[in-house]
Amino acid sequence: MKRIIAYDLVDSTGSDYQDLYDVLDELNRTRINESTYWIDTELSQTDIINKIAAVIDKNDKVFYISVSSRTNKLFADRIVGTKSK
């Protein structure tokens, strides 16, 4: 499955970005441009979304996009942060 993460962290500090970068590193990221990454992992969509949601705030804009290799179907969802300050 091909997967993309795109983000814009609102009112963020450097440490907020580092938390997201750490998760993206776990997901074997490849940078496409400044705030968009291919990810290569065996984790499920739910697991990926939960990992990212845990390190972002509710007002951050993070999108998860995937395309199934078998069915060629597109899935896209906004990830809503659950990180408590």
SVG drawing of the C-alpha trace seen along z (x, -y; Angstrom):
<svg xmlns="http://www.w3.org/2000/svg" viewBox="-11 -30 25 37">
<polyline fill="none" stroke="black" stroke-width="0.4" points="0.0,0.0 1.3,-3.4 0.9,-6.0 1.5,-9.7 1.5,-12.0 1.2,-15.7 1.2,-18.2 1.0,-21.8 1.6,-22.1 -0.2,-25.2 1.5,-27.4 4.2,-24.7 7.5,-24.8 10.6,-22.8 9.8,-20.1 6.3,-19.6 7.9,-18.9 10.5,-16.6 7.7,-14.4 6.1,-14.1 9.5,-13.5 10.3,-10.7 7.0,-8.9 7.6,-9.4 11.1,-7.9 9.5,-4.8 7.3,-4.6 10.3,-4.6 9.7,-8.1 11.0,-9.4 10.7,-13.1 8.7,-14.3 8.8,-18.0 9.0,-20.2 6.0,-18.8 5.0,-15.7 6.4,-12.2 6.0,-8.7 5.9,-6.1 6.7,-2.4 5.4,-0.3 3.4,2.9 1.3,1.1 -2.5,0.8 -4.1,-2.5 -5.6,-2.7 -2.2,-2.1 -0.5,-4.8 -3.3,-7.3 -3.2,-6.6 0.6,-7.0 0.5,-10.3 -2.6,-11.6 -0.8,-11.0 1.9,-13.5 -0.1,-16.3 -2.5,-18.9 -6.2,-19.2 -5.6,-22.3 -2.7,-20.8 -3.5,-19.9 -2.2,-16.4 -3.6,-14.3 -3.1,-10.6 -3.6,-9.3 -3.2,-5.7 -3.8,-3.9 -4.4,-0.1 -2.0,1.8 -4.7,4.5 -7.8,2.4 -6.3,-1.0 -8.8,-2.6 -7.9,-5.9 -8.4,-6.5 -7.8,-10.0 -8.5,-11.2 -7.5,-14.2 -5.8,-13.1 -7.1,-14.9 -4.5,-15.3 -5.0,-13.8 -1.9,-15.1 -2.5,-16.8 -0.5,-19.9"/>
</svg>
